[in-house]
Amino acid sequence: MTDTIITVDNLIKQFGRFAALRGISAEFGAGRFHVILGDNGAGKTTLLRAMAGLASPTRGAVSILGRTPHEACRQIGYMAHPSLLYDEMSGMENLRYFARLYDIADVAHCEAAILSVKLDPTLARPVGQYSQGMRQRMSLARAILHDPKMLLLDEPFSNVDVHSAQEMVGLLKGMRDAGKTIFVVTHQPSWMEGVADEFIWMQSGRIVDRTASLSPRVPGPVQA
C-alpha cells in the first residue's frame, strides 16, 4: 500500500465572502503523479498554494508527513504559474541565487539541477532571452534544486509548444519513478494520460472525483 504523504482535513479558504475551497478532506499517496483538473475558479491553484504553505487556511489543516507545510517546507518544491526567474541573469546565476536561500554553496549542485532538466549550465544567455519551454524547464530546475520529496507545479506547460511539454512530462515521469510525489495543475491533461497515477477533478472549491484515467470522463484537454 502506498504511504500517505499529504492529508487535507476539512480545508476551507475564503477571500472575503468568496470561498475558494469548501471543506476539502482527502489523502494523497507518496511517490505518485497527481494531476489536478477543473475549470478556472475551481480552486486548483488555491489548493496547491495551501499545500505549499503559501495560503493559510481559513479553517481546516494540511499535514505533510505529519507536519505543517511550513515545518515541512524543505520537502516541498513549488513552481508557480509565472516562472519567478530573474530575466537579466543567466540560468546558472538564477540557480546560484536561489541555492543560497537553502544554504547550498556547491556550484556542482546547481549544475546537476540544470542538467537534470536537459539544459546547459554553461549557457551565458540571460533567462529573458530563453524560449518559453526553456524558461519552464529552468523554473522546474529551481523547484527541484533542494531535492524535495514533493513537487507542486502550477500550469508548468503554459504557453509551451507540444514538443517541450512532452519533454517536461518525460522529466516529471522520471522524477516520479525515482520516488518523488508530484502534483500538477494543468489545462492540458491529455499530455499526461498513461503517465499520471491519478486525475483529481475539482469544481466550485471541492474535489468531485478522483480517477486513474481521463477516459471516459473527458475525451481531450479541459478547456480554460
Sine and cosine of phi, psi and omega as CSV:
sin_phi,cos_phi,sin_psi,cos_psi,sin_omega,cos_omega
0.00,0.00,0.67,-0.75,0.01,-1.00
-0.95,0.31,0.74,-0.68,0.04,-1.00
-0.93,0.36,0.51,-0.86,0.06,-1.00
-0.99,0.12,0.76,-0.65,0.05,-1.00
-0.97,-0.25,-0.52,0.86,0.00,-1.00
-0.76,-0.65,0.73,-0.69,0.15,-0.99
-0.87,-0.50,0.80,-0.60,0.05,-1.00
-0.93,-0.37,0.84,-0.55,-0.12,-0.99
-0.86,-0.50,0.96,-0.29,0.08,-1.00
0.74,0.67,0.77,0.64,-0.10,-0.99
-0.97,0.23,0.85,-0.53,0.05,-1.00
-0.81,-0.58,0.74,-0.67,0.08,-1.00
-0.73,-0.68,0.88,-0.47,0.00,-1.00
-0.92,-0.39,0.62,-0.78,0.17,-0.99
-0.90,-0.45,0.99,-0.14,-0.14,-0.99
0.91,0.41,-0.82,-0.57,0.00,-1.00
-1.00,-0.03,-0.08,1.00,-0.02,-1.00
-1.00,-0.02,0.79,-0.61,0.03,-1.00
-0.99,-0.13,0.95,-0.30,0.02,-1.00
-0.98,0.21,-0.56,0.83,0.09,-1.00
-0.82,-0.58,0.70,-0.71,-0.17,-0.99
-0.82,-0.58,0.95,0.30,0.13,-0.99
0.96,0.29,0.73,0.68,-0.01,-1.00
-0.98,0.20,0.77,-0.64,0.14,-0.99
-0.77,-0.64,0.80,-0.60,-0.04,-1.00
-0.25,-0.97,0.36,-0.93,0.15,-0.99
-0.83,-0.55,0.58,-0.82,-0.04,-1.00
-0.77,-0.63,0.70,-0.71,-0.08,-1.00
-0.98,0.18,0.53,-0.85,0.04,-1.00
-0.97,0.24,0.47,-0.88,0.06,-1.00
0.93,0.38,0.46,0.89,-0.03,-1.00
-0.83,-0.56,0.36,-0.93,-0.02,-1.00
-0.96,-0.28,0.96,-0.28,-0.04,-1.00
-0.96,-0.26,0.73,-0.69,0.04,-1.00
-0.90,-0.44,0.81,-0.58,-0.05,-1.00
-0.97,-0.22,0.84,-0.55,-0.11,-0.99
-0.83,-0.55,0.35,-0.94,0.06,-1.00
0.45,-0.89,0.28,-0.96,0.02,-1.00
-0.92,0.39,0.26,-0.97,0.13,-0.99
-0.83,0.56,0.70,-0.71,-0.01,-1.00
1.00,0.05,0.06,1.00,-0.02,-1.00
-0.96,0.27,-0.33,0.94,0.00,-1.00
0.94,-0.33,0.14,0.99,-0.10,-1.00
-0.88,0.48,-0.81,0.59,-0.04,-1.00
-0.91,0.40,-0.61,0.80,0.02,-1.00
-0.89,0.45,-0.64,0.77,0.05,-1.00
-0.90,0.44,-0.70,0.72,0.01,-1.00
-0.88,0.47,-0.68,0.73,0.00,-1.00
-0.92,0.39,-0.56,0.83,0.06,-1.00
-0.92,0.40,-0.64,0.77,0.05,-1.00
-0.90,0.44,-0.57,0.82,-0.01,-1.00
-0.99,0.16,-0.13,0.99,-0.04,-1.00
0.99,0.15,0.27,0.96,-0.01,-1.00
-0.99,-0.11,-0.15,0.99,0.06,-1.00
-0.72,-0.69,0.92,-0.38,-0.02,-1.00
-0.96,0.27,0.76,-0.65,0.00,-1.00
-0.89,0.45,0.57,-0.82,0.17,-0.98
-0.95,0.32,-0.68,0.74,0.14,-0.99
-0.56,-0.83,0.31,-0.95,0.00,-1.00
1.00,0.07,-0.13,-0.99,-0.11,-0.99
-0.43,-0.90,0.39,-0.92,0.16,-0.99
-0.88,-0.47,0.75,-0.66,0.04,-1.00
-0.86,-0.52,0.79,-0.62,0.03,-1.00
-0.89,-0.46,0.94,-0.35,-0.06,-1.00
0.79,0.61,0.64,0.77,0.05,-1.00
0.99,0.15,0.10,0.99,-0.02,-1.00
-0.83,-0.56,0.27,-0.96,0.10,-1.00
-0.95,0.31,0.35,-0.94,0.06,-1.00
-0.83,0.55,-0.59,0.81,0.02,-1.00
-0.92,0.40,-0.64,0.77,0.02,-1.00
-0.94,0.35,-0.48,0.87,-0.05,-1.00
-0.98,-0.20,0.30,0.95,-0.17,-0.99
-0.85,0.52,-0.53,0.85,-0.02,-1.00
-0.96,0.28,-0.17,0.99,0.06,-1.00
-0.99,-0.11,0.04,1.00,-0.07,-1.00
-0.90,-0.43,0.77,-0.64,0.17,-0.98
-0.92,-0.38,0.84,-0.54,-0.10,-1.00
-0.89,-0.45,0.75,-0.66,0.05,-1.00
-0.86,-0.52,0.94,-0.33,-0.03,-1.00
-0.97,0.24,0.23,-0.97,0.05,-1.00
-0.86,0.51,-0.77,0.64,0.18,-0.98
-0.95,0.31,0.49,-0.87,-0.09,-1.00
-0.93,0.36,-0.46,0.89,0.01,-1.00
0.86,0.52,0.53,0.85,0.08,-1.00
-0.98,-0.21,0.38,-0.92,0.04,-1.00
-1.00,-0.01,0.93,-0.36,-0.15,-0.99
-0.88,0.48,-0.51,0.86,-0.08,-1.00
-0.99,0.15,-0.12,0.99,-0.03,-1.00
-0.97,-0.26,0.45,-0.90,0.10,-1.00
-0.95,0.31,0.15,-0.99,0.04,-1.00
-0.87,0.49,-0.71,0.71,0.01,-1.00
-0.90,0.44,-0.66,0.75,0.03,-1.00
-0.89,0.47,-0.64,0.77,0.07,-1.00
-0.87,0.50,-0.76,0.65,-0.07,-1.00
-0.93,0.37,-0.58,0.81,0.04,-1.00
-0.92,0.40,-0.55,0.83,0.07,-1.00
-0.91,0.42,-0.76,0.65,-0.03,-1.00
-0.93,0.37,-0.50,0.87,0.01,-1.00
-0.87,0.49,-0.59,0.81,-0.01,-1.00
-0.89,0.45,-0.47,0.88,0.03,-1.00
-0.92,0.39,-0.38,0.93,0.01,-1.00
-0.95,-0.30,0.23,0.97,-0.01,-1.00
0.86,0.52,0.58,0.81,0.07,-1.00
-0.98,-0.17,0.91,-0.41,-0.05,-1.00
-0.97,-0.23,-0.22,0.98,-0.11,-0.99
-0.98,0.21,0.91,-0.42,0.02,-1.00
-0.89,0.46,-0.58,0.82,0.00,-1.00
-0.87,0.50,-0.51,0.86,0.03,-1.00
-0.90,0.44,-0.69,0.73,0.03,-1.00
-0.91,0.41,-0.67,0.74,0.03,-1.00
-0.86,0.51,-0.67,0.74,-0.01,-1.00
-0.90,0.44,-0.64,0.77,0.01,-1.00
-0.90,0.44,-0.66,0.75,0.00,-1.00
-0.93,0.37,-0.69,0.73,0.03,-1.00
-0.89,0.46,-0.53,0.84,-0.04,-1.00
-0.91,0.41,-0.40,0.92,0.04,-1.00
-0.97,-0.23,0.29,0.96,0.11,-0.99
0.89,0.45,0.68,0.74,0.16,-0.99
-0.88,-0.48,0.24,-0.97,-0.06,-1.00
-0.99,-0.14,0.91,-0.41,-0.02,-1.00
-0.92,0.39,-0.27,0.96,0.01,-1.00
-1.00,0.01,-0.05,1.00,-0.02,-1.00
-0.91,0.42,0.89,-0.46,-0.08,-1.00
-1.00,0.05,-0.16,0.99,-0.04,-1.00
-0.88,0.48,0.69,-0.72,0.06,-1.00
-0.87,0.50,0.54,-0.84,-0.01,-1.00
-0.86,0.51,-0.49,0.87,0.03,-1.00
-0.87,0.49,-0.32,0.95,0.03,-1.00
-0.99,-0.15,0.04,1.00,0.04,-1.00
-0.95,0.31,0.44,-0.90,0.22,-0.98
-0.93,0.36,0.27,-0.96,-0.01,-1.00
-0.89,0.46,-0.61,0.79,0.03,-1.00
-0.89,0.45,-0.65,0.76,0.03,-1.00
-0.92,0.40,-0.63,0.78,0.02,-1.00
-0.89,0.46,-0.68,0.74,-0.03,-1.00
-0.92,0.39,-0.62,0.79,0.04,-1.00
-0.93,0.37,-0.59,0.80,0.06,-1.00
-0.92,0.38,-0.59,0.81,0.07,-1.00
-0.90,0.43,-0.59,0.81,0.08,-1.00
-0.91,0.41,-0.63,0.77,0.05,-1.00
-0.87,0.49,-0.64,0.77,0.05,-1.00
-0.89,0.45,-0.63,0.78,-0.04,-1.00
-0.93,0.37,-0.49,0.87,-0.05,-1.00
-0.99,-0.17,0.03,1.00,-0.13,-0.99
-0.81,0.59,-0.63,0.77,-0.08,-1.00
-0.99,-0.11,0.26,0.96,0.07,-1.00
0.82,0.57,0.83,0.56,0.00,-1.00
-0.96,0.29,0.34,-0.94,0.06,-1.00
-0.99,0.16,-0.37,0.93,-0.12,-0.99
-0.73,-0.68,0.70,-0.72,0.05,-1.00
-0.90,-0.43,0.76,-0.65,0.04,-1.00
-0.88,-0.48,0.94,-0.34,-0.16,-0.99
-0.87,-0.49,0.84,-0.54,-0.04,-1.00
-0.97,-0.24,0.95,-0.32,0.01,-1.00
0.78,0.63,0.84,0.55,-0.03,-1.00
-0.92,0.38,-0.28,0.96,-0.03,-1.00
-0.98,-0.22,0.23,0.97,-0.05,-1.00
-0.88,0.47,0.82,-0.58,0.03,-1.00
0.86,0.51,0.44,0.90,0.00,-1.00
-0.96,-0.27,0.67,-0.75,0.02,-1.00
-0.92,0.38,0.30,-0.95,-0.12,-0.99
-0.86,0.51,-0.68,0.73,-0.02,-1.00
-0.88,0.47,-0.72,0.70,0.00,-1.00
-0.90,0.43,-0.63,0.78,0.02,-1.00
-0.89,0.45,-0.68,0.74,0.01,-1.00
-0.90,0.44,-0.60,0.80,0.06,-1.00
-0.90,0.45,-0.67,0.74,0.00,-1.00
-0.91,0.41,-0.65,0.76,0.05,-1.00
-0.86,0.50,-0.66,0.75,0.05,-1.00
-0.88,0.47,-0.65,0.76,0.04,-1.00
-0.89,0.46,-0.69,0.72,-0.02,-1.00
-0.92,0.39,-0.63,0.78,0.05,-1.00
-0.86,0.51,-0.69,0.73,0.02,-1.00
-0.89,0.46,-0.62,0.79,0.02,-1.00
-0.92,0.38,-0.66,0.75,0.07,-1.00
-0.88,0.47,-0.69,0.72,-0.01,-1.00
-0.89,0.45,-0.43,0.90,0.03,-1.00
-1.00,0.08,0.00,1.00,0.11,-0.99
0.93,-0.37,-0.04,1.00,0.00,-1.00
-0.98,0.18,0.51,-0.86,0.09,-1.00
-0.99,-0.11,0.76,-0.65,-0.13,-0.99
-0.81,-0.59,0.74,-0.67,0.16,-0.99
-0.86,-0.50,0.79,-0.62,0.02,-1.00
-0.81,-0.59,0.83,-0.56,0.20,-0.98
-1.00,-0.03,0.80,-0.60,-0.06,-1.00
-0.41,-0.91,0.38,-0.93,0.18,-0.98
-0.96,-0.27,0.15,0.99,0.03,-1.00
-0.86,-0.51,0.87,0.50,-0.10,-0.99
-0.92,0.39,-0.42,0.91,-0.07,-1.00
-0.90,0.44,-0.41,0.91,0.03,-1.00
-0.92,0.40,-0.33,0.95,-0.05,-1.00
-0.95,-0.31,0.10,1.00,0.09,-1.00
-0.88,0.47,0.76,-0.65,-0.03,-1.00
1.00,0.07,-0.12,0.99,0.03,-1.00
-0.92,-0.40,-0.74,0.67,-0.01,-1.00
-0.93,0.37,0.52,-0.85,0.07,-1.00
-1.00,0.06,-0.44,0.90,-0.09,-1.00
-0.44,-0.90,0.65,-0.76,0.13,-0.99
-0.94,-0.35,0.82,-0.57,-0.07,-1.00
-0.94,-0.33,0.87,-0.50,-0.09,-1.00
-0.98,-0.20,0.81,-0.59,0.01,-1.00
-0.90,-0.44,0.54,-0.84,0.04,-1.00
-0.46,-0.89,0.80,-0.60,0.07,-1.00
0.78,0.62,0.69,0.73,0.09,-1.00
0.99,0.17,0.21,0.98,-0.01,-1.00
-0.76,-0.65,0.44,-0.90,0.20,-0.98
-1.00,0.09,0.87,-0.50,-0.09,-1.00
-0.96,-0.28,-0.24,0.97,0.01,-1.00
-0.25,-0.97,0.46,-0.89,0.10,-0.99
-0.67,-0.74,0.86,-0.51,-0.10,-0.99
-0.76,-0.65,0.41,-0.91,0.03,-1.00
-1.00,0.09,-0.20,0.98,-0.05,-1.00
-0.55,-0.84,0.41,-0.91,0.09,-1.00
-0.94,0.35,-0.61,0.79,-0.06,-1.00
-0.99,0.12,0.62,-0.78,0.03,1.00
-1.00,-0.03,0.22,0.97,-0.11,-0.99
-0.86,0.50,-0.69,0.73,-0.04,-1.00
-0.52,-0.86,0.71,-0.71,-0.05,-1.00
-0.98,0.18,-0.30,0.95,-0.07,-1.00
-0.37,-0.93,-0.30,-0.96,-0.04,-1.00
-0.86,0.50,0.64,-0.77,0.12,-0.99
-0.94,0.35,0.73,-0.68,-0.04,-1.00
-0.99,0.13,0.65,-0.76,0.03,-1.00
-0.93,0.37,0.00,0.00,0.00,0.00
